[in-house]
Amino acid sequence: MSSSLVQPVLALLGYPIVGNPNQYVVEQALLHHQLDCRYLSFEVPPEKLGDAIRGMQAMGFRGGNCASPHQTAALEFLPRLTPAAEFAGAVNCIYREGETLVGENTEGKGFLEALRRRLDPAGKRIVLLGTGHTARAIAIELAPTRPAEIALVTQDEESGRLLIEALVNKFQVQASLLAFQDGATLPADVSILVDADPSNPTAPSIAALLAPEAIPGETVVADVAFNPPHARFLHEAAEKGCRTIDGLEIFIDQTACNFRLWMGIDPDRAILRDAAEEFLEL
């Protein structure tokens, strides 16, 4: 067990890390709460990721974050994974439990905290755009809330079928694939719409294919992107009277989840948001 007199260290592992707000945001929270801890950012080439994680373990780091492109590859090098990380197939947060580094995924946990400030997902029909690791992280947090259905919209039907099988078999949740095409609309009884489709410069996002009238009024609409945000998608939803959740709010709640795992306290979200907005010049 490492000495309590040694200053705790957190690390961001990414490649590249330019533009990543984690260090600045977390450092502002550490300063505000008067916590003696360092957060450092490291550019780690993919072939050196295993060495970096083993170094964190050997040097007693408190934990940290995995950024692109390391979220999936980190699974191989961590001695223990949480169910959320295993289900999502990606790690975005690392924390120490005793002498062991644990891989966690808090993307869905951050989303669920933001959602519950607006609506209880129990008994609601949910449409989830995308089936990548962020979508899977959100799905595993939504499933235990007992929604009426989780309907998936994806441009990768095979990954959609696999996610549906996992949701049905693991959680006994009603799940389905929605047929989707340019100008499509959504079922009128949708209560929650989540865009978890990653940005792709070579192809339009699923949300971009939605017709302006596609989103039913009174739906809670969330977009996980925050850098840059998908402003058009949320703007059109708000104009229809929908309650919206932007990616920055989800990022703040996700960071708060990480902070609790690292430091054992709930950080001031106003400090986190102010720091993120300052860093991203929003």
N, C-alpha and C positions, 0 to 999 in steps of 0.2 A: 504494500500500500504506500502510495507517495505521501510525502510529508505535507501537512497542512500549512507549513510555513513557505512552501514553494508557490510562487504566483501561478494561478491557473492560466492555461493558454488554450485558445480556440483557433481553428484554422479553416480558411476557405481554400478548397482545392478546385481549380478550374484551368481551362486552356482554350482561349485566353481568358483573362479576368477583367479586362478593360470594360468599364461600364457597369460592373456588378456592384450593387449598392450595399451588400451584406456587411462588409467591414465597417463602413461609415455609420450605418444604422445601428448595428449592435454596439459599437463603441460609444455612441451617444447615450444609449440606454445604460451601459455600464457606468458611464460618468454620472448620469443623473441619479442612479441608485447607489452611487459611491461604492462600487464593487471593484476590488483589486483583481483585475483579470485583463489579459491581453487578447486581442483578436487580430490575427495576421492573415494576409492573403498570399497564396503561393500559386504561381503558374507551373503546373505539373503536366508534362507531356504524357499522353496516354500510356506509353510503354513504361513510364516510371510511377504509375499510380500505385501499384502494389508496394513499391519501396516507400512511397510517401505515407501510406496508411500504416505500414509496419513501423515506420519511424514515429508516427503519432502515438502508436501503442507503446513503443519502447521508451519514449520520452515523457510519458505520462500526461499527454494532452487531455484536456477536459472533453474535447469533442470538436465539432465544427460543421461545415457545410460542404456538400459536393455540388459543384456547378457543372454545366455542360463542358465537355462531353462525358463526364465521369459518372453520372448517376447510375447507369446500368452496370458499367464495368466494376463499380465499387462493391457490388454484391459478392463478387468472387473473393474479395480480400478481407471482409469483415467476419470476425469469429461468430457473431450472432446477428440475426435479423429479426425485426418485429414482423408480425403478420401483415401489417400494412405495407412494409417494404417488399416482402415476398410477393404479395398479391399484385402490387403495382409493377414489380420488376424493376424498381429503381430506388435509390437512396438519395435523399436531399439533405438529411441531417444525421450527424454522428454524435453520440453521447457516450459518456463513460458510466459503466455500472460496475463498481468494484474495480477489478483489474482488467475488465473487458470493455472494448469498444463495441458499441451496438449500432447497427444501421437501421435508421427509421425513415419513414416517409410521412411528412406532415402537410403535404399539399392538400390532401382531402380534409384533414382536421381543420386547417385554416379556413377552407371554404365553408365547412359545416358551421363553424363559429359565426361567420359572417351571415350565413343563411338564417340561422336561428334567431338573429336579431330582427328578422322580418317575418319568418314563417316557419312553422313546424312541418317538416317533410312527411310526417306520418300520414298515411292514407292518401298521399298526393301522387298525381301522375307526373313523372319527371322525364324530360327529354335531355339527353346528354350528347353533345356534338363531339365526336372524336372517340378513339379507343386506344390512344397512346398511354404512356405511364401516368400522365397527369389525370386523364379521364379515369383510369383504373384506380388511382389513389382516391379520387372523389367517389367512385362507385362503391369501394369497400367501406367508406364512412357512411354513405347514404343507405346501404342495404340493411344494416341493423336497426334503422329507424322505422322500418316496416312501411315503405311507400307502397302505394297501390300498384305502381309499375315503374320500371326504369326502361325507357325506350332509347335505343342507341341509333345514332345517325353517323355513318362512317363511309369513307371512300375506300376502306379496306374491309370487304365483307368477311374475309377469313378471320381477321382479328376480332371483328364484331361477334361472330359466332362463338369464338373461344371465350370471350368475355361473358356472353350470355350464359354459356354452359357453366362457367365458374360461379356466376351469381345465383343461378338456379340450384346448382348442386351444393354450394357452400352455405347459402343463406335462405334457400327456398323462397326467393323473391321472384315475382312475376317480371320477366324481362323479354324484350322483343327488339327486332331490327325494323326500323322504318325505311321504306323505300324513299329515295331522295333524288331530286334532279333540279336543274336550274329553274328558278321561279316557283319552287315547291312551297306549300303551306304546311302548318302544323295542326294537329287535332285541337279542336276547340276546348277540350277539357284539360289541357296542359296547365299545370300550376307553377312548374319550375322549369326553366330552360337554361342550360349551362353550356357555354362555349368553351370547351377544353381542347379544341383543335389547334395544334401548334402552327405557328406561322410557317408558310412555305413559299419562298419567293418564286418558285417555278409553277405554282398552281394556285387557283383561288381557294380560299378557305371555305369550309362548309357554310359558315355564317354568311359569307358573301353571296352564296347562291340563294339565300332566303329572299322571297319576294317581300316588299315593304309591308304588305298586309298579312304576312305569314304569322306574326306573333300575336296570339290572342291577348286582348286587354286584360289587365289585372294579373298577368303572369309576373313572377319574380324572375328577372333575367340577369344572369351573371356571366362575366367574361374574365377568364383567368389571366389574360395578357396584361402586363403593366408596363413593359418597356420594349417597344412603344405600346400604348393602349389601343384597342380596337374601338376608337371613339364612335365611328359611324354606327356600329351595331348597337351599342348602348343608347346612343342619341335617338335612334329611330324607335327603340323600345320605350324610352322615357316619353317620347312624343305621343305614344299610344296609351299612356297612363300606367305603364308597367313600373314596378319598383325595381331598381337596378342595383347591382353589386359590381363595382369595378375591380380590376385586377390588383390595384394598389391596396385596397382594403383587404383583399384575400392575402396578399403578400404580408401585410402588417400582422394579421392574425396568425399566419404561418410562422412568422418570426417570433411572435409571442409564445407559440407552442414550443419552438426551439429553445427559447430563453428559459422557459420553465424547466425543460429537461437538463439544461446546462447548469443553471444557477439556483434552481429551486424556488424562484419567485416569479410572480406575474408582472411583467414590465408595464410601464405607463405607455399606453398605445398612442397617446398624443405626441409623446417624445419620438416614438418610432415613426409615426407618419410625417411629422415635421422634418425629421432627418431624411426620410426617403424622398420627400418632395424637394428638399434643398439639393440633394445629390443629383436627382433626375431632372432638376430645373423645371419642375411642373408648376 
